[in-house]
């Protein structure tokens, strides 16, 4: 297993009216993050807050190329990103859904304390498969066919590249002490966007090069 220290290359926030950063996603232009009662879009080039959508937003966030998906307690809402209108809703798997990602036509949902990631049908919410982790799961993201998730347990956080078949950790990126990861998203290239929980901040972390 390859292990490295996180390289934080950008820190955004704090933001007006935001005390907590939860789920994070990226639409190819803006980074969206959940902050309780609203979703926020920022420009990652300068950290400027572009717009907000009023919607329950206390956990994971995802974008499928057209719509936003947002965990709202025991539901996952599909939202119109222009208006914030809820277009449809499916149940969350398990108890305590955390991270959320879109990949391969499916939603991938972290179940925090159960230490699992579920692949679910975005139309019905049916669980297609489950992957076990060995730490509490926060954010979830896919990039270049790699499954990564954030952890936050015992006051420590890291980013983990895991084998989607076995759940085995391939690569570990350790965050600095006192720096939590509440949400995780890739920009599709060399950056991860990490929600900072009660710090009210969002951080960009350098994605490591290919594992040796």
NUSEFI-148589 format. One line per field, with one value per residue: residue in three letters; x, y, z of N, C-alpha, C in turn. Coordinates in steps of 0.1 Angstrom, whole numbers, plus 2048, in hexadecimal, padded with zeros to 3 digits. Example, Ala and Ser with C-alpha at 12.3 -4.5 7.8 and 13.67 -1.06 7.14 Angstrom:
code <- (ALA,SER)
nx <- (884,880)
ny <- (7C7,7EA)
nz <- (84E,847)
cax <- (87B,889)
cay <- (7D3,7F5)
caz <- (84E,847)
cx <- (884,881)
cy <- (7DF,800)
cz <- (84E,84F)
END
This chain:
code <- (UNK,UNK,UNK,UNK,UNK,UNK,UNK,UNK,UNK,UNK,UNK,UNK,UNK,UNK,UNK,UNK,UNK,UNK,UNK,UNK,UNK,UNK,UNK,UNK,UNK,UNK,UNK,UNK,UNK,UNK,UNK,UNK,UNK,UNK,UNK,UNK,UNK,UNK,UNK,UNK,UNK,UNK,UNK,UNK,UNK,UNK,UNK,UNK,UNK,UNK,UNK,UNK,UNK,UNK,UNK,UNK,UNK,UNK,UNK,UNK,UNK,UNK,UNK,UNK,UNK,UNK,UNK,UNK,UNK,UNK,UNK,UNK,UNK,UNK,UNK,UNK,UNK,UNK,UNK,UNK,UNK,UNK,UNK,UNK,UNK,UNK,UNK,UNK,UNK,UNK,UNK,UNK,UNK,UNK,UNK,UNK,UNK,UNK,UNK,UNK,UNK,UNK,UNK,UNK,UNK,UNK,UNK,UNK,UNK,UNK,UNK,UNK,UNK,UNK,UNK,UNK,UNK,UNK,UNK,UNK,UNK,UNK,UNK,UNK,UNK,UNK,UNK,UNK,UNK,UNK,UNK,UNK,UNK,UNK,UNK,UNK,UNK,UNK,UNK,UNK,UNK,UNK,UNK,UNK,UNK,UNK,UNK,UNK,UNK,UNK,UNK,UNK,UNK,UNK,UNK,UNK,UNK,UNK,UNK,UNK,UNK,UNK,UNK,UNK,UNK,UNK,UNK,UNK,UNK,UNK,UNK,UNK,UNK,UNK,UNK,UNK,UNK,UNK,UNK,UNK,UNK,UNK,UNK,UNK,UNK,UNK,UNK,UNK,UNK,UNK,UNK,UNK,UNK,UNK,UNK,UNK,UNK,UNK,UNK,UNK,UNK,UNK,UNK,UNK,UNK,UNK,UNK,UNK,UNK,UNK,UNK,UNK)
nx <- (808,806,80F,80B,810,7F6,7F5,7EB,7DE,7CE,7B8,798,780,779,755,73A,720,723,729,730,73E,733,72A,73B,73E,745,73F,74D,752,74B,750,73B,72D,71E,70D,6FC,6E0,6E1,6EE,70D,71F,740,75A,776,78D,791,784,76C,74B,731,715,6F7,6E2,6C3,6BE,6BA,6D9,6EE,701,710,717,711,717,70A,710,6FA,6E7,6E6,6EB,6E1,6E6,6CC,6C6,6B5,6B1,6BA,6BC,6B5,6BE,6B6,6CF,6CD,6B7,6B4,69F,68F,68F,68C,68D,69E,6A2,6BC,6D7,6DB,6E5,6EB,6F7,713,72B,728,728,729,72C,732,718,70A,702,718,71A,725,724,726,72D,72A,73E,73F,73B,722,717,6FC,6DD,6D3,6B9,6A7,6B3,6BB,6D3,6F0,709,720,73C,755,766,780,77F,76D,757,758,757,753,762,768,783,793,78E,794,78A,785,784,77B,785,77C,784,78A,795,7A5,7AC,7AD,7B3,7A9,7B2,7A2,79E,783,777,780,783,79B,7B6,7C8,7D7,7E0,7DA,7E4,7D4,7DD,7E1,7C4,7B6,799,786,769,75B,760,76D,779,78A,78B,7A4,7C2,7BB,7AC,78E,786,76F,76E,760,757,769,761,76D,77A,790,7A9,7BB,7D9,7D7,7E7,802,802,7FF,81C)
ny <- (7F4,815,833,855,878,890,8AA,8C9,8E0,8F5,90A,911,929,935,936,94E,94B,92F,914,8F9,8E1,8C8,8B0,8AE,8B7,8B9,8CB,8CE,8E8,8F7,8F2,8E2,8E3,8D5,8E4,8E1,8F0,8F7,8F5,8FE,90F,913,925,914,91F,938,937,945,949,93E,938,92E,913,90D,8F1,8D2,8C8,8B6,8A3,88C,897,897,896,890,898,8A5,8A8,8B1,89D,898,88E,88C,888,86B,868,86A,885,890,8AB,8C9,8DC,8F6,902,8F5,8E5,8C8,8AB,890,874,85C,840,840,829,812,81F,83F,84E,85C,866,86D,864,865,84D,837,835,832,839,83E,838,841,831,83C,833,818,812,80D,80E,812,808,815,813,82F,835,826,821,809,7F2,7E9,7DE,7DA,7E8,7E2,7F6,7FE,813,830,83D,859,871,867,85E,859,856,854,839,831,82A,83F,848,85E,85F,863,861,85C,875,878,87A,86B,866,84C,835,81A,7F7,7EF,7D6,7C7,7D8,7DD,7F2,805,81C,836,856,86C,884,8A4,8A7,8AF,8B7,8B1,89B,89F,89D,892,896,892,8A6,89B,89A,8A4,8AB,8A8,8B3,8BB,8BA,8CD,8C9,8D4,8E9,8FA,8FD,8F6,8E1,8DD,8C1,8B3,89A,87A,86D,850,831,81F)
nz <- (800,7F7,808,810,818,81A,801,804,7EE,7EB,7FD,806,811,833,82B,825,83C,83F,853,854,83E,829,813,7F3,7D0,7AD,790,779,774,78B,7AE,7C4,7E4,801,81C,832,833,819,7F7,7E9,7D0,7C5,7B4,7AB,7A3,7AF,7C7,7CB,7D5,7C3,7C0,7D2,7DC,7EC,7FF,811,81D,82B,828,810,7ED,7CA,7A6,787,76D,764,778,79B,7B8,7D9,7FA,811,830,833,818,7F5,7E1,7C0,7AF,79D,790,789,796,7AF,7B4,7BF,7AD,7AD,7C4,7D8,7F0,809,80C,827,847,850,83A,828,815,7F1,7CF,7AB,792,777,76F,787,7A9,7C5,7E6,805,824,843,860,85D,84D,831,80D,7F6,7D6,7C4,7B3,7A1,79A,7AA,7C3,7CB,7D9,7C8,7CC,7E8,7F8,80F,828,83F,84F,85C,843,82F,817,7F4,7D5,7B2,79B,77C,77B,795,7B6,7D1,7F3,80F,832,854,874,896,899,883,860,83F,81C,807,7EE,7E2,7DA,7C6,7C5,7DB,7F1,7FC,806,7F0,7ED,803,80F,826,83A,848,86C,87F,869,85A,844,835,81D,7FB,7DB,7BA,7A1,789,780,78D,7A7,7C7,7D6,7F6,810,82E,846,866,865,852,83A,819,808,7F0,7E6,7DB,7C3,7C6,7B1,79A,7AB,7B5)
cax <- (800,80D,80B,811,809,7EE,7FA,7E0,7E3,7C5,7AF,78D,778,76A,74B,72F,715,726,731,734,73E,730,72D,741,73E,74B,738,756,755,74A,74F,72F,72E,712,710,6F1,6D3,6E2,6FA,715,728,74B,764,783,799,794,77D,761,73E,729,707,6F2,6D4,6BD,6BA,6C1,6E6,6F6,70A,716,712,717,713,70A,712,6EE,6E0,6EC,6E5,6E4,6E0,6C4,6C3,6B3,6AE,6C3,6B4,6BA,6BB,6B8,6D9,6C9,6AD,6B4,692,690,688,688,693,69F,6A7,6CA,6DA,6E1,6E2,6F6,6FE,71C,730,720,72F,723,736,72E,709,705,706,720,716,72C,71C,730,731,72A,74B,73B,737,718,713,6EE,6D5,6CE,6AA,69F,6BA,6BF,6E1,6F5,714,726,74A,759,772,784,77E,760,758,752,755,756,764,76F,78B,79B,78B,798,781,78B,77A,781,782,77D,782,794,79B,7AE,7A6,7B5,7AD,7AD,7B0,79F,79A,774,773,783,783,7A9,7BC,7D3,7DF,7DC,7DF,7E1,7D2,7E3,7DA,7BA,7AF,790,780,75A,756,76B,76A,784,787,78E,7B2,7CC,7B7,7A0,788,783,768,775,758,754,772,75A,776,77B,79E,7AE,7C7,7DF,7D6,7F4,804,7FE,806,827)
cay <- (800,822,83D,862,883,899,8B7,8D2,8EA,901,90A,91B,92C,933,93D,955,943,921,90F,8EC,8DC,8BA,8AA,8B6,8B2,8C2,8CA,8D1,8F6,8FC,8E9,8E3,8DC,8D5,8EB,8E1,8F3,8FC,8F2,90A,90E,91D,924,90F,927,943,935,94D,942,942,938,924,90D,909,8E3,8CB,8C4,8B3,897,88C,89E,891,89D,886,89F,8AD,8AB,8AF,894,89C,886,894,87E,85D,868,871,88D,894,8BA,8D2,8E5,904,907,8EE,8DE,8B9,8A5,882,870,84E,83E,83E,81B,810,829,849,850,867,86A,86A,866,85F,846,82B,835,82F,841,837,83E,83D,82F,840,82B,80A,810,807,816,80B,80C,814,817,83D,836,81F,821,7FB,7F0,7E0,7D8,7E2,7E7,7E4,7FD,7FB,820,837,842,867,873,85C,863,851,85E,84B,82B,82E,82E,845,84E,865,85A,86C,858,85E,882,877,877,869,862,83E,82E,80C,7EE,7EF,7C9,7C1,7E2,7DE,7FF,805,828,83E,864,871,893,8AA,8A6,8B9,8BA,8A6,89A,89C,89A,890,896,895,8AF,893,89B,8A2,8B1,8A5,8BD,8B5,8C2,8CE,8C7,8E0,8F4,903,8FF,8ED,8E0,8D6,8B9,8AD,88B,874,866,842,829,817)
caz <- (800,7F6,811,80E,820,811,7FD,803,7E5,7EB,808,803,81C,835,822,82D,841,83F,85F,851,830,829,806,7E9,7C3,7A3,784,76E,775,799,7B9,7CC,7F1,80A,829,83B,82D,80B,7EF,7E5,7C5,7C5,7A9,7B1,79F,7B9,7D4,7CB,7D7,7B7,7C2,7DC,7DA,7F8,7FF,81C,818,836,825,803,7E2,7BE,79A,77C,761,761,784,7A8,7C1,7E6,805,81B,83A,82E,80A,7EC,7D8,7B3,7AE,791,795,786,79F,7BB,7B5,7C0,7A1,7B2,7D1,7DB,7FD,80B,811,834,851,851,82D,829,808,7E6,7C3,79F,789,770,76F,794,7B5,7CE,7F2,811,831,84C,86B,859,846,824,801,7EE,7C9,7C4,7A7,7A3,798,7B4,7D0,7CE,7DA,7BE,7D3,7F3,7FA,81D,82B,84D,857,859,835,82D,809,7EB,7C8,7A8,791,774,77F,7A2,7C0,7DD,7FD,81B,83F,85F,87F,8A0,897,878,853,834,80F,804,7E2,7E5,7D0,7C8,7C7,7E8,7FB,800,804,7E7,7F0,80F,810,834,83C,854,879,881,85C,857,836,836,810,7F2,7CD,7B1,796,77D,77C,797,7B4,7CE,7DE,803,819,83B,852,86E,862,849,82F,80E,805,7E4,7E9,7CF,7C1,7C4,7A4,79A,7B5,7B0)
cx <- (809,807,812,809,802,7F5,7EE,7E5,7DA,7BC,7A4,785,780,761,740,724,717,72F,736,734,73D,734,733,740,743,744,740,759,755,74B,743,731,721,716,704,6E3,6D5,6EE,700,71E,733,753,771,78F,79C,78C,770,754,735,71A,703,6E5,6CF,6B8,6C0,6CE,6F0,700,70E,70F,719,711,714,70C,706,6E8,6E9,6E4,6EA,6DD,6D9,6BE,6C1,6AF,6BA,6BB,6BC,6B5,6BE,6C3,6D6,6C0,6AE,6A8,696,688,684,690,693,6A4,6B6,6CC,6DF,6DC,6EE,6FE,707,720,727,728,726,72E,72F,71F,702,709,70D,71F,71F,722,726,735,732,737,749,739,72E,717,704,6E8,6D0,6BF,6A2,6A6,6BE,6CE,6E6,701,719,734,74E,765,775,784,771,762,751,750,759,758,76A,777,794,79A,78F,78D,788,780,782,77D,783,779,78D,79C,7A5,7A7,7B1,7AD,7B2,7A9,7AE,79B,78B,76F,775,782,791,7AE,7C8,7DD,7D8,7E2,7DB,7DF,7D9,7DB,7D0,7B3,7A6,78B,772,754,762,766,777,780,789,79C,7BB,7C8,7AC,79B,782,77B,76E,76D,755,75E,76B,762,775,78A,7A0,7BB,7CC,7DD,7E3,7F5,801,806,810,823)
cy <- (80C,82C,84A,86C,88C,8A6,8C0,8DE,8F6,8FF,915,91D,932,93B,943,94B,934,91D,901,8E9,8CD,8B4,8B4,8B0,8BD,8C0,8CD,8E0,8FB,8F0,8EC,8DD,8DF,8DC,8EC,8E3,8F8,8F5,8FF,907,918,91B,920,917,932,941,93D,945,947,943,92E,91F,908,8FB,8DD,8C5,8C1,8A8,898,892,897,898,892,88B,8A7,8B1,8AA,8A5,898,893,890,88A,870,85C,86E,878,891,8A2,8C0,8DC,8F4,90A,901,8E6,8CF,8B2,896,87F,861,84C,83C,82F,81C,81C,832,84B,85D,86C,866,86D,860,859,83A,82A,832,839,839,83F,839,83B,830,836,81C,807,809,812,80D,811,80B,819,825,83F,831,81F,813,7FA,7E5,7D8,7E0,7DE,7EA,7EC,7F9,808,826,83E,850,868,867,863,858,85A,854,83D,827,833,833,849,855,85D,865,865,85B,86B,882,874,873,866,855,83A,820,804,7EC,7E0,7C3,7CB,7E4,7EC,7FE,811,830,84C,86A,880,898,8A8,8B2,8BE,8AF,8A7,896,898,899,890,899,89F,8A8,893,899,8A8,8A9,8B1,8B6,8BF,8C2,8CD,8D4,8EB,8FF,906,8F4,8ED,8D9,8CE,8B3,89E,885,86E,858,83A,820,808)
cz <- (800,800,80F,817,816,80E,7FB,7FA,7E5,7F7,805,80F,828,82C,82A,830,841,84B,85C,842,830,81B,7FC,7DB,7BA,796,777,76D,783,7A2,7C1,7D9,7F9,817,832,835,81E,805,7EA,7DA,7C6,7B8,7AF,7AD,7A9,7C6,7D5,7CC,7CC,7B9,7CD,7D8,7E8,7F8,80B,817,823,834,816,7F7,7D5,7B2,78F,76E,75D,76E,790,7B0,7CF,7F0,80E,825,834,81F,802,7E2,7CC,7B1,7A1,796,792,790,7AD,7BD,7B6,7B6,7A5,7BE,7D3,7E9,7FE,80F,81F,83D,852,845,82E,81B,7FD,7D9,7B8,797,783,770,77C,79E,7BF,7DC,7FE,81D,83C,856,867,851,838,819,7F9,7E0,7C8,7B6,7A9,7A1,7A4,7C2,7D3,7CF,7D0,7C3,7DE,7F4,809,81E,83A,855,853,84B,835,81E,800,7DD,7BF,79F,78A,778,78D,7AC,7CD,7E7,808,827,849,86C,889,89E,88B,86B,849,827,80B,7F6,7E5,7D9,7D1,7C9,7D5,7F4,801,7FD,7FB,7EA,7FB,80F,81E,835,848,861,87B,874,858,848,838,828,807,7E4,7C5,7A6,789,779,788,7A5,7BA,7D6,7EB,80C,827,847,859,86D,859,83C,825,80A,7F8,7E8,7DC,7CE,7BE,7B5,7A5,7A5,7AF,7B0)
END
